[in-house]
Amino acid sequence: MIDLAIVGGGAAGIAAAREARERGLTAIILEASDRIGGRAHTIDWQGQKLDLGATWIHSAARNPLARLAEDNGVAVDQSPMSWRQQYKNLGYSPEQQAASWAALDAFMARLRAGPTDDRASNALEPGNEWNGFLEAMNGYLNGTSLAKTSAADFVAFWDGSESHNWRLPGGYGALVAGLANGLDVRTGCLVARVDWSGEGVRLHSAQGVVEARKAVIVIPTEMLAAGKIAFSPALDDYLHAAAQLPLGTVEKLFLQLEDPDSAPNNVHLAGNPHSAESGSYMLRPMGMPVVECFYGGDWLLGLNADDLAARARDELGHLLGGDFARRLEPIIYSDWQRHPFICGSYSYAVPGQHGARAALRARVDGPIAFAGEALSDEDYATVHAAWASGIAAVEQLFGSGT
């Protein structure tokens, strides 16, 4: 019997396995897909490293992944982000930019006051010309509409973030996967049942049964809530908490620049700052010959790469000209909403359910602990939240010793 079995090989699972190893414990990661890293996934395209999921080392001054990158000799790009700067003010004048961000500040103040039913949309001002901008921001941050978002959850994330946000030329997903080197990982292993009715834990999959003293469960909340793992005895309170923390819809599309010199390096464009159904575009991020397109919100449900490529050409063509837009060719699309073992991007709390995050990380009266970005009150949706939760889960199960 091994000491620890970890169900899920994303950042939380890798962190848990590393923590177990540091304690001298035996541990195995059981990952349903064919790769490690979860929603942090880097692909190699013509020598360029494209992150389909996690991209930014958010709140870098307090982010442990920034230190791990440094310790492992991984290059970090600390260039200032340009999200609040519209390239050449195209379609978005300086006065409009100032007004939209002022509208966001006022909206956050109303959110902090606590809107009715903890529903973030109740903090909107009817008829405000920047309501589409506010909906788009929530789409990028939470992957859903303000009507489905807990105001308390939004405020906790916004107020807990700090301004240092860095990128990795070699890819964030590549860093996370590299941190799994030397760990005992079994991919293609879909765990269907976790039995903790006797001594220890028995984890059942098509590959057989793994027996362990304890187990950490780090699968996405959509999978937990859907009952993709059967627990015996049942853990209904935890599955109910997971159901209050669904995954939003956030997708990325990379487009190839036929002529890299047709766009400057590291500049940002908002497609349509008045619309909730618009893209956020980075031209030549870190000098790569691509446009990185970022979309978020319920309106994405059911759309595909062709749909979003058409939208990108339309919005960028309006700003940069039809000739520029027509030469953009799709490279790859993230499509997290259709991933069979994830089914979304990152968690948001529905109105009145910010406390579900604490409920999901509460100690189980048994040899099981949960982990993942959804357990964090203020850093949810980030790799470092998942990482910290994996370490905390091992602490919860084994205490300060082994």
C-alpha positions as CSV (number, residue, x, y, z in Angstrom):
1,M,0.0,0.0,0.0
2,I,1.5,3.4,-1.0
3,D,1.1,6.4,1.1
4,L,-0.7,8.8,-1.2
5,A,-2.7,8.4,-4.4
6,I,-3.5,11.6,-6.3
7,V,-6.4,11.7,-8.7
8,G,-5.7,14.3,-11.3
9,G,-2.4,15.5,-12.8
10,G,-2.9,19.2,-13.0
11,A,-0.9,21.8,-11.0
12,A,-2.6,20.8,-7.8
13,G,-1.8,17.1,-8.3
14,I,1.8,17.8,-9.2
15,A,2.2,20.1,-6.1
16,A,0.7,17.4,-3.9
17,A,3.0,14.7,-5.3
18,R,6.1,16.9,-4.9
19,E,5.1,17.8,-1.3
20,A,4.7,14.1,-0.6
21,R,8.1,13.3,-2.0
22,E,9.7,16.0,0.1
23,R,8.2,14.3,3.2
24,G,9.6,10.9,2.2
25,L,6.1,9.5,1.3
26,T,5.4,7.3,-1.7
27,A,2.9,8.8,-4.1
28,I,1.3,8.2,-7.5
29,I,-0.6,10.5,-9.8
30,L,-3.5,9.0,-11.7
31,E,-4.3,11.2,-14.7
32,A,-7.3,10.4,-17.0
33,S,-5.8,12.2,-20.1
34,D,-2.7,11.4,-22.0
35,R,-0.6,14.2,-20.6
36,I,0.3,16.0,-17.4
37,G,-0.5,19.6,-16.5
38,G,-4.3,19.9,-16.8
39,R,-5.4,23.4,-17.8
40,A,-1.8,24.5,-18.1
41,H,-0.9,23.2,-21.6
42,T,1.9,24.5,-23.9
43,I,2.2,23.4,-27.5
44,D,5.2,23.8,-29.8
45,W,4.4,25.5,-33.1
46,Q,7.3,26.2,-35.4
47,G,9.6,26.6,-32.5
48,Q,7.2,28.9,-30.7
49,K,5.7,28.0,-27.3
50,L,1.9,28.7,-27.3
51,D,-0.1,28.4,-24.1
52,L,-3.6,27.1,-24.7
53,G,-4.5,27.5,-21.0
54,A,-2.8,29.3,-18.2
55,T,-0.5,32.0,-19.6
56,W,0.3,34.6,-16.9
57,I,2.2,34.2,-13.6
58,H,-0.4,36.3,-11.9
59,S,0.4,38.2,-8.7
60,A,4.0,37.3,-9.4
61,A,5.4,39.0,-6.3
62,R,3.7,36.3,-4.1
63,N,3.4,33.5,-6.7
64,P,5.4,30.4,-5.8
65,L,5.6,29.4,-9.4
66,A,7.7,32.5,-10.1
67,R,10.3,31.3,-7.6
68,L,10.1,27.7,-9.0
69,A,10.8,29.0,-12.5
70,E,13.8,30.9,-11.2
71,D,15.1,27.9,-9.2
72,N,14.8,25.7,-12.3
73,G,16.5,28.2,-14.7
74,V,13.3,28.9,-16.6
75,A,13.3,32.3,-18.4
76,V,10.6,34.8,-17.2
77,D,9.5,37.8,-19.2
78,Q,8.7,40.6,-16.7
79,S,7.6,43.2,-19.3
80,P,4.7,45.3,-18.2
81,M,1.3,44.1,-19.4
82,S,-0.6,46.3,-21.8
83,W,-4.2,45.2,-21.1
84,R,-5.3,48.8,-20.3
85,Q,-3.6,50.3,-23.3
86,Q,-5.3,50.2,-26.7
87,Y,-2.8,50.2,-29.5
88,K,-2.8,53.6,-31.2
89,N,-6.2,54.2,-29.5
90,L,-7.8,52.4,-32.4
91,G,-11.6,52.4,-32.1
92,Y,-11.2,53.3,-28.5
93,S,-10.2,56.9,-27.7
94,P,-8.2,57.9,-24.7
95,E,-11.4,59.5,-23.3
96,Q,-13.4,56.3,-23.8
97,Q,-10.6,54.3,-22.2
98,A,-10.6,56.5,-19.1
99,A,-14.4,56.4,-19.0
100,S,-14.6,52.6,-19.2
101,W,-12.1,52.0,-16.5
102,A,-13.8,54.6,-14.3
103,A,-17.0,52.7,-14.9
104,L,-15.2,49.5,-13.7
105,D,-14.0,51.2,-10.6
106,A,-17.5,52.5,-9.8
107,F,-18.9,49.0,-10.5
108,M,-16.4,47.4,-8.1
109,A,-17.4,49.9,-5.4
110,R,-21.1,48.9,-5.8
111,L,-20.1,45.2,-5.7
112,R,-18.2,45.8,-2.4
113,A,-21.4,47.3,-1.0
114,G,-23.1,44.0,-1.5
115,P,-25.8,43.9,-4.3
116,T,-29.1,42.2,-3.8
117,D,-28.9,38.4,-3.6
118,D,-25.1,38.6,-4.1
119,R,-25.8,38.7,-7.8
120,A,-23.1,40.7,-9.6
121,S,-25.4,41.9,-12.3
122,N,-27.5,43.8,-9.7
123,A,-24.6,46.2,-9.3
124,L,-24.9,47.3,-13.0
125,E,-26.4,50.8,-13.6
126,P,-29.3,50.4,-16.1
127,G,-28.5,52.0,-19.4
128,N,-24.8,52.6,-18.6
129,E,-23.0,52.7,-21.9
130,W,-20.1,50.6,-20.4
131,N,-22.3,47.6,-19.2
132,G,-21.1,45.6,-22.2
133,F,-17.5,46.3,-21.2
134,L,-18.2,45.2,-17.6
135,E,-19.8,42.0,-18.9
136,A,-16.8,41.3,-21.1
137,M,-14.5,41.8,-18.1
138,N,-16.4,39.3,-16.1
139,G,-16.3,36.9,-19.1
140,Y,-12.5,37.1,-19.2
141,L,-12.2,36.7,-15.4
142,N,-15.0,34.3,-14.6
143,G,-16.1,32.9,-17.9
144,T,-19.8,33.6,-17.5
145,S,-22.3,36.4,-17.2
146,L,-22.6,38.8,-14.2
147,A,-26.1,37.4,-13.6
148,K,-24.5,34.0,-12.7
149,T,-21.6,35.4,-10.7
150,S,-21.3,35.9,-7.0
151,A,-20.5,39.5,-6.2
152,A,-18.5,38.5,-3.1
153,D,-16.5,36.0,-5.1
154,F,-15.7,38.6,-7.8
155,V,-14.6,41.2,-5.1
156,A,-12.4,38.6,-3.3
157,F,-10.5,37.9,-6.5
158,W,-10.2,41.5,-7.7
159,D,-9.1,42.8,-4.3
160,G,-6.7,39.9,-3.7
161,S,-4.8,40.3,-6.9
162,E,-1.6,42.4,-7.2
163,S,-0.2,44.1,-10.2
164,H,2.8,42.0,-11.2
165,N,1.9,39.6,-14.0
166,W,4.7,37.9,-15.9
167,R,5.0,35.5,-18.8
168,L,7.2,32.5,-19.7
169,P,8.8,32.4,-23.1
170,G,9.0,28.6,-22.8
171,G,5.3,28.4,-21.8
172,Y,3.5,28.2,-18.4
173,G,2.2,24.7,-19.3
174,A,5.8,23.6,-20.0
175,L,6.9,24.8,-16.6
176,V,4.1,23.0,-14.8
177,A,4.7,19.7,-16.7
178,G,8.5,20.0,-16.1
179,L,7.8,20.2,-12.4
180,A,6.4,16.7,-12.6
181,N,9.7,15.3,-13.7
182,G,10.7,12.3,-11.5
183,L,7.2,11.8,-10.1
184,D,5.3,8.5,-10.4
185,V,2.6,9.4,-13.0
186,R,0.2,7.1,-14.7
187,T,-1.6,8.8,-17.6
188,G,-4.7,7.4,-19.4
189,C,-5.9,6.2,-16.0
190,L,-9.5,7.3,-15.4
191,V,-10.6,6.7,-11.8
192,A,-14.2,5.8,-11.6
193,R,-14.7,4.8,-8.0
194,V,-13.0,5.7,-4.7
195,D,-13.7,3.3,-1.8
196,W,-12.7,4.5,1.6
197,S,-15.1,2.2,3.6
198,G,-12.2,0.1,5.0
199,E,-8.7,0.7,5.9
200,G,-7.1,3.2,3.6
201,V,-8.4,4.0,0.1
202,R,-9.1,1.8,-2.9
203,L,-9.1,3.6,-6.3
204,H,-10.8,1.7,-9.1
205,S,-10.0,2.3,-12.8
206,A,-9.9,0.3,-16.0
207,Q,-6.2,-0.2,-15.3
208,G,-7.0,-1.9,-12.0
209,V,-7.1,-1.0,-8.4
210,V,-4.6,1.2,-6.5
211,E,-4.5,1.0,-2.8
212,A,-3.2,3.9,-0.7
213,R,-3.2,5.1,2.9
214,K,-4.7,8.4,1.8
215,A,-5.9,10.1,-1.4
216,V,-6.1,13.7,-2.8
217,I,-8.8,14.3,-5.3
218,V,-8.0,17.2,-7.7
219,I,-10.4,16.7,-10.7
220,P,-12.3,19.8,-12.0
221,T,-15.5,20.8,-10.2
222,E,-17.6,20.0,-13.3
223,M,-16.4,16.4,-13.1
224,L,-17.0,16.2,-9.3
225,A,-20.5,17.7,-9.6
226,A,-21.4,15.3,-12.4
227,G,-20.6,12.3,-10.3
228,K,-17.8,11.2,-12.6
229,I,-16.2,9.6,-9.5
230,A,-18.4,7.5,-7.2
231,F,-17.3,7.8,-3.5
232,S,-18.1,5.1,-1.0
233,P,-19.1,6.2,1.6
234,A,-20.7,9.1,-0.3
235,L,-19.3,12.7,0.0
236,D,-22.5,14.5,-1.1
237,D,-21.7,17.7,0.8
238,Y,-18.5,18.1,-1.2
239,L,-20.1,17.3,-4.5
240,H,-22.8,19.8,-3.7
241,A,-20.2,22.4,-3.0
242,A,-18.5,21.6,-6.3
243,A,-21.8,22.1,-8.1
244,Q,-21.9,25.7,-6.8
245,L,-18.5,26.3,-8.4
246,P,-19.0,25.5,-12.1
247,L,-16.3,26.1,-14.7
248,G,-16.8,29.2,-16.9
249,T,-16.1,29.3,-20.6
250,V,-12.8,31.0,-21.6
251,E,-11.1,30.1,-24.8
252,K,-7.9,31.0,-26.7
253,L,-7.3,31.1,-30.4
254,F,-3.9,31.6,-32.0
255,L,-3.7,33.2,-35.5
256,Q,-0.6,33.2,-37.7
257,L,0.7,36.5,-39.0
258,E,1.7,35.9,-42.6
259,D,4.1,38.9,-42.3
260,P,5.4,39.3,-38.8
261,D,6.4,42.8,-39.5
262,S,2.8,43.8,-40.2
263,A,2.2,44.1,-36.4
264,P,4.3,45.5,-33.5
265,N,5.4,43.5,-30.5
266,N,3.4,43.1,-27.3
267,V,0.5,45.4,-28.0
268,H,-3.1,45.0,-27.0
269,L,-6.4,45.6,-28.8
270,A,-9.9,45.4,-27.4
271,G,-12.1,44.2,-30.2
272,N,-15.2,46.1,-29.3
273,P,-15.1,47.7,-25.9
274,H,-18.8,48.3,-25.9
275,S,-19.7,44.6,-26.4
276,A,-19.8,41.6,-24.0
277,E,-19.2,39.3,-27.0
278,S,-15.8,40.6,-28.1
279,G,-12.2,39.5,-28.0
280,S,-9.1,40.7,-26.3
281,Y,-6.1,40.5,-28.7
282,M,-2.4,40.5,-28.1
283,L,-0.4,41.2,-31.2
284,R,3.0,39.4,-31.3
285,P,3.2,38.5,-27.6
286,M,6.8,38.2,-26.6
287,G,7.7,38.8,-30.3
288,M,6.0,35.6,-31.6
289,P,4.5,35.9,-35.1
290,V,1.0,35.3,-33.9
291,V,-2.1,37.1,-32.6
292,E,-3.3,35.6,-29.3
293,C,-7.1,35.9,-29.2
294,F,-8.8,35.6,-25.8
295,Y,-12.5,35.2,-25.3
296,G,-14.7,34.6,-22.3
297,G,-18.4,34.3,-21.4
298,D,-21.5,32.2,-21.9
299,W,-21.8,33.4,-25.5
300,L,-18.9,31.1,-26.4
301,L,-20.9,27.9,-25.7
302,G,-21.3,25.9,-28.8
303,L,-18.9,28.1,-30.9
304,N,-15.9,26.6,-32.6
305,A,-12.5,27.7,-34.0
306,D,-14.0,28.8,-37.3
307,D,-16.6,30.9,-35.6
308,L,-14.0,32.7,-33.5
309,A,-11.6,33.1,-36.3
310,A,-14.3,34.9,-38.3
311,R,-15.0,37.1,-35.3
312,A,-11.3,37.9,-34.9
313,R,-11.0,38.8,-38.6
314,D,-14.1,41.0,-38.3
315,E,-12.9,42.9,-35.2
316,L,-9.3,43.2,-36.2
317,G,-10.2,44.1,-39.7
318,H,-12.3,46.9,-38.4
319,L,-9.3,48.2,-36.4
320,L,-6.3,47.3,-38.6
321,G,-7.8,47.0,-42.1
322,G,-9.3,44.2,-44.2
323,D,-6.0,43.3,-45.8
324,F,-4.4,42.6,-42.4
325,A,-7.4,40.5,-41.2
326,R,-7.7,38.4,-44.4
327,R,-4.1,37.2,-44.0
328,L,-4.6,35.8,-40.5
329,E,-4.7,32.0,-40.5
330,P,-5.8,29.9,-37.5
331,I,-3.1,27.8,-35.8
332,I,-4.8,26.2,-32.9
333,Y,-7.9,26.6,-30.6
334,S,-8.1,25.7,-27.0
335,D,-11.6,24.3,-26.9
336,W,-11.7,23.7,-23.1
337,Q,-15.5,23.5,-23.1
338,R,-15.3,20.2,-25.0
339,H,-12.4,18.6,-23.2
340,P,-13.8,15.3,-21.9
341,F,-12.1,15.4,-18.5
342,I,-12.3,19.2,-17.8
343,C,-15.4,20.7,-19.6
344,G,-14.6,24.4,-19.0
345,S,-11.9,26.9,-18.0
346,Y,-11.8,27.9,-14.4
347,S,-14.3,28.1,-11.5
348,Y,-16.7,30.8,-10.5
349,A,-19.1,30.9,-7.6
350,V,-22.8,31.3,-8.3
351,P,-24.6,34.0,-6.4
352,G,-24.7,33.3,-2.6
353,Q,-22.1,30.6,-2.9
354,H,-18.7,32.2,-2.3
355,G,-18.6,30.0,0.8
356,A,-18.6,26.9,-1.3
357,R,-14.9,27.3,-1.8
358,A,-14.3,26.9,1.9
359,A,-16.8,24.0,2.1
360,L,-14.9,22.1,-0.6
361,R,-11.6,22.5,1.1
362,A,-13.0,21.6,4.6
363,R,-11.4,18.6,6.2
364,V,-13.1,15.2,5.4
365,D,-13.6,12.9,8.3
366,G,-11.5,10.3,6.6
367,P,-8.4,9.7,4.5
368,I,-9.4,12.0,1.6
369,A,-8.7,15.6,0.8
370,F,-9.7,17.8,-2.1
371,A,-7.6,20.3,-4.0
372,G,-7.7,22.5,-7.1
373,E,-8.0,26.2,-8.0
374,A,-11.7,26.2,-7.0
375,L,-10.8,25.9,-3.3
376,S,-9.1,29.3,-3.2
377,D,-11.2,32.3,-1.8
378,E,-9.2,34.9,-3.7
379,D,-6.8,33.3,-6.2
380,Y,-9.3,30.9,-7.9
381,A,-8.7,30.6,-11.7
382,T,-4.9,30.7,-11.2
383,V,-2.2,28.1,-11.3
384,H,-0.7,29.3,-8.0
385,A,-4.1,28.7,-6.3
386,A,-4.1,25.1,-7.5
387,W,-0.5,24.7,-6.5
388,A,-1.0,25.9,-3.0
389,S,-4.1,23.8,-2.6
390,G,-2.2,20.6,-3.5
391,I,0.4,21.3,-0.7
392,A,-2.4,22.2,1.7
393,A,-4.2,18.9,1.0
394,V,-1.1,16.9,1.9
395,E,-0.8,19.0,5.1
396,Q,-4.4,18.3,5.9
397,L,-3.9,14.5,5.5
398,F,-0.5,14.0,7.0
399,G,0.0,17.0,9.3
400,S,3.4,18.5,9.8
401,G,5.1,15.1,9.8
402,T,4.7,11.9,7.8
